[in-house]
Amino acid sequence: MAGYFEKALEIAENINYSEYFNLSRFSSHWANFIDHTTINHYSDLIELYKNNQRQTYVSMNYTVNVGSYSKISIINNSDNFTITNDDEIIQQINHYYYHFFNKQYYCKILINGSLQLIKGNYSIDFENCIIIDMCLDYIDRSGPLGAVFVCTYQIIILDNDFNVILIKLCPSDHLVS
């Protein structure tokens, strides 16, 4: 089963999100989505700062959860994006943060063979699928008055043949200075 989940993660880290969402990989310092290039970019920055002995605090935390489910339900409303399995919450994204900071979040679902943007309230059921839940946090505190905080989150749902059936992106662009 481990090889199965590793393949799912490899697919999620290699999706061409720029093409699907017409988004650049980065908006200034902030990642719009997580892929292998995004992960390598922040890892390289940390190494660069260490090698230059720059007086800064930098850290990156990349977490991934991969699970296989026989049936899930997704409910999206103005407050939350919720994934359940037999009435147990698997994942929930609170939209308050995105409304508060006037941010955009994106969701595309496979309809008639192509990924299409969906908005508003909806409820969808999927059977025999894989959920890849990805979160990337990066902090660069370069001085007493300046810092960059990146927190990008996304959910990818694949069918058991590893075809993408849903992508939910929650990009980051939060600057503290």
N, C-alpha and C positions, 0 to 999 in steps of 0.2 A: 504494500500500500504506500510505502514511503516514496517509491519511484513514481507512483501515480500522482502524488501531491507535488513532488518536485517538478514534474512535467507541467502541471497546472501553473505553478509559480513561474516557471520559465516562460510560459506563454504570456502570463500577465505582465511580466517585466519586459517583454519584447513587443507588445502591441504598439502600433503606430498611432498613439493618441492624438498627435498633431493633425493627422489626416482625418480621423473620426470627428474631432471637435473643432477643427480649424483654430487651434490654440498653439502659440509658441510654447516651447518646453519651459521657459522661464519668463517671468515679468520682473525685470530688475533682478533682485536677489532671490525671488520667491518662485518656488516650483509650482507649476500649474497641474502637474501630474507626476506620478512615480513610474519610472522605467529604469532600465539598467544604466542609461546615460545620466539620469538625474542622481542616482545613488553614487555613481563614480565621481560626478562633479563635486558633491559635498565631501566625499571621502578624500578627493584630491586637495580640496581647500584645507581640510584639517592637516594633511601631510605638509602642505606648503607652509602653513602657519607654524607648525612644529619645526620644520627645517630652517625657517627664517628666524626662529626664536622670537617671534612677534609676541609682545606683551598683550595677550588676549586670552579669553576663555572661549574655546570652541568645543562643541560636542554634537554628535549625531546619534540618533536612535532610530533604527529602522525595525519595525515589528510587522510580522506577517502571521496570519492565521489562515489555514486552509482546511476546509471541511467538505465532506461529501454527504449529501442529503437525498433521501428518497422523495421528499415533498417539502416545499417551502411556500410561504405566502409573503408577498411584499405589499405593504400598505404605505402610500405616500399621501400626506396631507400638508397643510400649511405649517404644522408644528413639527412633524417627525417623518423620517423615512425608516420604516421598521420591517425587519425580516423575522418571520416566525417559523417554527417547525413544531407542529402539533401544539399550538398555543404557547410554546416556550419561545421567548425572545432570544434570537441568535445575535442580532445586531440592531442598534438603533442610533440614528443620527438625529440630533436635535437641530432643527433649522433656525432656532433663535439666534445662534451666533452669526449665521449668514445674513439674517434680516437685520440684526443689530449693527453689523459693520457694512451693511448695504453691499454684500458680496454675492457673487453668482455661484451657483452650483449646477452641475450638469448631470443629466441621466439620459442614456440612450439604450434602447431595447431593440432586439432583432424582430423586425416585422417584414414579412414577405421577402426574406433573404437579405435585407439591408438594415444596418443600425440606424434608427431614427430617434431624434430628440423627443422626449416626452416631458410634459409639464403638468402642473395642476394636481388634482386629487386622482389617484388611481389605486386599484387593487389588482394584483397579478399573482397567479400561481404557477410554479414550475415543478416539474418532477425530474428525478434523477439528475441532479446537478452538483456542481462543485462551486463553492464560494471561496474567493480569495479576498481577504480583508487586509489592506495594506495601510500603514501609517509611517510617515517620515517626519521626524522632528530634527531641526537643526538650529543651534544657537551660536551666535557669534557676538560676544560681548567685547568690543574692541577698546573700550575705555569707560571712564566713570559715567559718561553721559550718552553713550551710543551703543546700540545693540540691534541685531537682526534676529528675529525669531520666525522660523518657518515651521508650519505644521500642515502638511498635506495629507489628505486622507482619501482613500478610494476603495470601492468594492467592485470586484469583477465576478460575474457569474458565467460559468461555462457549462455546456451540456456534457454528458459522459464521453462524448467523442472529442472533447476539448475545443468545441466551437464556442465563440463568444456569443452569449445571448443577452447580457446586460452589462453596462459600464456606468458606475456612479462616481463622479469626480467631485471632490470638495477641495478646490485649490486654496493655497494660503497666500496672503500678502499682508502680513502684519509687521509693522516696523515700530520699534520703540527707540526713540532718540531724544 
